[in-house]
Each structure stands twice: as structure tokens, then as C-alpha cells.
Amino acid sequence: MDLTFSPRRRAFRAEVRAWLAEHVPAAPLPSMDTAEGFERHRAWERELADARLAAVSWPREYGGRGADLIDWLIFEEEYWASGAPGRVSQNGIFLLAPTLMAYGTPEQKARHLPRMVRADDVWAQAWSEPEAGSDLAALRATAAPDPSGDGGWRLNGQKTWSSRAAYADWCFGLFRTDPDSERHRGLTYFMLPLDSEGVTVRPIAQLDGEHGFAEIFFDDVRVPPDGVLGGIGQGWKVAMATTSSERGLTLRSPGRFMATADRLLDLARGSADPSLRDAAVQAWTDSEAYRLHTFRAAARLAEGVELGADSSLMKVFWSELDLRMHELALDLLGPGAPVAGPWLDGYLFALAGPIYAGTNEIQRNIIAERVLGLPR
Ligand SMILES: Cc1cc2nc3c(=O)[nH]c(=O)nc-3n(C[C@H](O)[C@H](O)[C@H](O)COP(=O)(O)OP(=O)(O)OC[C@H]3O[C@@H](n4cnc5c(N)ncnc54)[C@H](O)[C@@H]3O)c2cc1C
């Protein structure tokens, strides 16, 4: 594989780098898990959208640049290296949008994508329930035909751990439309505004007191027919398209980990402990390995090869690497370091990496069965 970037790609990288150097806020924005921080991040998303940088891989008609995956990876490297803010729109842009492009009607795409890219609508993912996390097919939230007979639906039930739902505008989620169905069958994928009548959003306070998650209660919530994505009873198939984006390339690009690894090396340079310096070099090498693996995966995708269970391997790798790097940073900072700070925030979030997007135990089950062919 030829890893030299063409002059066109290098020019794209230079353009992104120059734009970010000019626009990234000098001071970090307040946390997006606060009301004020959420709106500041929304405003940042609009700035990105104005420069057609919010979703470079989307088609131009929806606000993107029609860039291929390699350009998107380049964008991500520059983005995270510049210290730009976290992406409050990531559930929409990186998870729902690829699914919407694959399964949405032309009207659904035209309605949702332009508002999503400008963060006019920020989306939350409403999948997990109190009794359905790893075993998502155990979900109990229901959707029944609206008694008016106009093709709409009535939603009931509870979702939980919905990231950013405390302040988001819309959600996408799975509901059981066939009451006689079991497990993966009879589910339907819905999209609806969080200010719909009958929706109650109850924020969940995290360890740090911020509202990073919410529970969402649905009490006979009406959803019109065009709130269904991908057809009645097709929910599992449609949802699997989202999880593949979530675990694989699009949620966690290597640029994010390379940026952390570079900062870790800077930190390790000042350390007198050779074992910590060695560990930092190892972490940087692992990040580079993930980066090269991702470029290979992007090349294979471009050739039409599906990622399949490979996305599970990637998810385990990036989540464990991220945690290792943050643990090491705290070791390097030592017990005398100030308690608050970006490394500690990053560490707390890295702890969640092996849980969200499907726990690593579940990913290992998938790898064992589908990659290694081991018995269930
Ligand atoms: C930061 C973060 C953000 C999240 N954001 C969202 C969101 O936006 N929307 C949303 O819907 N959900 C979200 N979640 C929820 C997440 O999807 C679930 O936490 C996850 O799927 C695990 O489900 P659970 O918490 O119910 O744990 P459980 O499924 O109860 O699992 C408990 C433990 O048992 C293990 N386990 C379970 N089944 C098996 C098995 N078959 N084999 C081996 N081990 C097993 C698990 O690995 C885990 O260690 C988020 C979670 C986190 C941490």
C-alpha cells in the first residue's frame, strides 16, 4: 500500500490546518455536559458547518464536501491535533447520518441532514434501557399504531444512558412494533423531537456533577409516519448499520489517539523514569499502528470490502489504548499534580471506553465467534 499522500490530499490537509489555526477557540469551551457549554459547542459546530468542515465526507448537497474516507481521516488528524472542541453533534453526524443516508427516504434526508450539519438539531441515541444494555434485543419500549389510523405511532417505555439527551433536540431509538415478536424481530427504528408531548427527559448527574446522560420516558408519544427510518419491523437491520459506524471508523478515528499520544510523549520527555518513558513510546507506537490499520481498513472499504467483525477488533483496541495512555499520563504527572485538568477529565472519560458502543466483553464474544470461529 502506498502511504504517500498525493499533492491534492496534502493541500486539503494544509487548508484544514490553516482554518483550524485561525478558528479554534484560544481557551477550552465549558463542558458540553452543561447548559452553557452545550450551546457554546453548538455555536462551534455552526462555524465548522459554515466552512463545510462539519461533515467533510457527506455529499455537498447536504453541507459536506463529498470527501472520501482518507480525506476524512486527514481532517480528523488535523482536528484533534489542533486541540479543537469535542463534537456535540457526533451522535447525529457520525452515527445517525450514515444510517440515514443508507436507509432514509429522500424527504427524510432533505429534512434532517442540513439541520444536523448546522447543529440546529443535535441528536441523542435512545437505545439502552434499564434491562437492555449489552442484550439490546431484550428491549421493552413499544410503538403501537396511532388509534386515529393515519399511519402514525404511539411510543411508550423508558430509555437510559442517552448521551447528551439532557440538552439535545431529537433522538433516534429502537421500539418494539410487533407485540408478539421476540428478540431481534419486530423492532422499528424511530426518529422524534425530544420536546414531543409525552416525552420526559430526566438528566443523570455524573461523578463530576455534570449532566452527560439522561433517562428518557415515553408516555403515549405520537410520532408521525415519517418518523420511521428504514421500514416497519426492520429496526434491527437498520440499527446494526449504526453500531458498525459506532465501533469502527467513524466514532473514534485514530487522529484523536495520535493527538493524545503526541501530548503523552511531550509529558514523558520531562520524566526521569525510563520505564515510564518506554511506556509512552510504546503507546505512541500503538497509536500509529491503529492509524495504519485504519488507513488499510479505509482502503478496503473503498474496494467494497465490508468491515464486519473487524470493527469489534478496532473498538477493543482503541478503548484499551486510550485508557492505557491516560493512566500513564497520570503516573507521569505523579501524586503532586493538580487534581483537575484535561488529563484527569480524559482519564475519567477513557474509563467509559470499554463500556459504550458495546462493552469490550461483548466485542470479544463477537471476535471469538465471527473472527476466530470459536464455538458459542
Ligand atoms: C459513556 C457512555 C455513553 C453511553 N451513551 C449511550 C447513548 O447515547 N445511548 C444509549 O442508548 N446507550 C448509551 N450508553 C449505554 C451503553 O450502551 C451500555 O452501558 C452498554 O451497552 C452496556 O449495557 P449495561 O450498562 O446495561 O450493562 P450490562 O449489559 O448489564 O453489562 C454488565 C456487565 O456484564 C457484561 N456482560 C453482559 N452480557 C455479557 C455476555 N453475554 N458475555 C460476557 N459479558 C457480558 C458486560 O460486558 C458488563 O461488563 C452509554 C454508556 C456509556 C458508558
The ligand as a Tripos MOL2 file, in Angstrom:
@<TRIPOS>MOLECULE
LIG
   53    58     1     0     0
SMALL
NO_CHARGES

@<TRIPOS>ATOM
      1 C1        -20.0590    6.9880   28.2210 C.3       1 LIG1
      2 C2        -21.2720    6.1850   27.8400 C.ar      1 LIG1
      3 C3        -22.1260    6.6950   26.8850 C.ar      1 LIG1
      4 C4        -23.2760    5.9700   26.5400 C.ar      1 LIG1
      5 N1        -24.1460    6.5510   25.6340 N.ar      1 LIG1
      6 C5        -25.2740    5.9060   25.3110 C.ar      1 LIG1
      7 C6        -26.2110    6.5170   24.4110 C.ar      1 LIG1
      8 O1        -26.0120    7.6440   23.9390 O.2       1 LIG1
      9 N2        -27.3430    5.8510   24.1120 N.ar      1 LIG1
     10 C7        -27.6050    4.6070   24.6150 C.ar      1 LIG1
     11 O2        -28.6410    4.0480   24.2720 O.2       1 LIG1
     12 N3        -26.7510    3.9880   25.4920 N.ar      1 LIG1
     13 C8        -25.5910    4.6180   25.8560 C.ar      1 LIG1
     14 N4        -24.7180    4.0480   26.7500 N.ar      1 LIG1
     15 C9        -25.0800    2.7720   27.3680 C.3       1 LIG1
     16 C10       -24.2460    1.6100   26.8680 C.3       1 LIG1
     17 O3        -24.6230    1.2670   25.5550 O.3       1 LIG1
     18 C11       -24.4420    0.4500   27.8480 C.3       1 LIG1
     19 O4        -23.9130    0.8400   29.1040 O.3       1 LIG1
     20 C12       -23.7490   -0.7970   27.3750 C.3       1 LIG1
     21 O5        -24.3620   -1.3080   26.2230 O.3       1 LIG1
     22 C13       -23.7520   -1.9030   28.4780 C.3       1 LIG1
     23 O6        -25.0410   -2.1130   28.9410 O.3       1 LIG1
     24 P1        -25.3640   -2.0760   30.5050 P.3       1 LIG1
     25 O7        -24.8050   -0.8170   31.0690 O.co2     1 LIG1
     26 O8        -26.8240   -2.3440   30.6640 O.co2     1 LIG1
     27 O9        -24.5320   -3.2770   31.1470 O.3       1 LIG1
     28 P2        -24.8980   -4.8110   31.1160 P.3       1 LIG1
     29 O10       -25.3470   -5.2010   29.7470 O.co2     1 LIG1
     30 O11       -25.8310   -5.0810   32.2570 O.co2     1 LIG1
     31 O12       -23.4980   -5.4820   31.3930 O.3       1 LIG1
     32 C14       -22.8990   -5.5520   32.7080 C.3       1 LIG1
     33 C15       -21.5730   -6.2990   32.5750 C.3       1 LIG1
     34 O13       -21.8290   -7.6480   32.1240 O.3       1 LIG1
     35 C16       -21.0830   -7.9480   30.9680 C.3       1 LIG1
     36 N5        -21.8500   -8.8060   30.0600 N.ar      1 LIG1
     37 C17       -23.1500   -8.6710   29.7090 C.ar      1 LIG1
     38 N6        -23.5150   -9.6410   28.8470 N.ar      1 LIG1
     39 C18       -22.4100  -10.4170   28.6380 C.ar      1 LIG1
     40 C19       -22.1460  -11.5740   27.8360 C.ar      1 LIG1
     41 N7        -23.0860  -12.1250   27.0710 N.pl3     1 LIG1
     42 N8        -20.8890  -12.0860   27.8530 N.ar      1 LIG1
     43 C20       -19.9030  -11.5130   28.6300 C.ar      1 LIG1
     44 N9        -20.1100  -10.4270   29.4120 N.ar      1 LIG1
     45 C21       -21.3350   -9.8820   29.4210 C.ar      1 LIG1
     46 C22       -20.8460   -6.5800   30.2980 C.3       1 LIG1
     47 O14       -19.7130   -6.6190   29.4620 O.3       1 LIG1
     48 C23       -20.6410   -5.6900   31.5290 C.3       1 LIG1
     49 O15       -19.3210   -5.7780   31.9890 O.3       1 LIG1
     50 C24       -23.5630    4.7180   27.1260 C.ar      1 LIG1
     51 C25       -22.6700    4.2010   28.0790 C.ar      1 LIG1
     52 C26       -21.5490    4.9220   28.4550 C.ar      1 LIG1
     53 C27       -20.6340    4.3370   29.4910 C.3       1 LIG1
@<TRIPOS>BOND
     1     1     2 1
     2     2     3 ar
     3     2    52 ar
     4     3     4 ar
     5     4     5 ar
     6     4    50 ar
     7     5     6 ar
     8     6     7 ar
     9     6    13 1
    10     7     8 2
    11     7     9 ar
    12     9    10 ar
    13    10    11 2
    14    10    12 ar
    15    12    13 ar
    16    13    14 ar
    17    14    15 1
    18    14    50 ar
    19    15    16 1
    20    16    17 1
    21    16    18 1
    22    18    19 1
    23    18    20 1
    24    20    21 1
    25    20    22 1
    26    22    23 1
    27    23    24 1
    28    24    25 2
    29    24    26 1
    30    24    27 1
    31    27    28 1
    32    28    29 2
    33    28    30 1
    34    28    31 1
    35    31    32 1
    36    32    33 1
    37    33    34 1
    38    33    48 1
    39    34    35 1
    40    35    36 1
    41    35    46 1
    42    36    37 ar
    43    36    45 ar
    44    37    38 ar
    45    38    39 ar
    46    39    40 ar
    47    39    45 ar
    48    40    41 1
    49    40    42 ar
    50    42    43 ar
    51    43    44 ar
    52    44    45 ar
    53    46    47 1
    54    46    48 1
    55    48    49 1
    56    50    51 ar
    57    51    52 ar
    58    52    53 1
@<TRIPOS>SUBSTRUCTURE
     1 LIG1         1 GROUP 0 **** ****
